[in-house]
């Protein structure tokens, strides 16, 4: 069975996605800053889209 190793940037994207998810949850529930919430949420969506496209193209 073949083992794939992913580049470090791929794992960095996972970290960004996780931080954006927690950040969005925190800002939505404990803050009144709507623009910051939207910015963090859209950043997570963009990071996840990049990861999905990259994963299906390369691996």
Beta strands, then each sheet from edge to edge (+ up, - down):
end
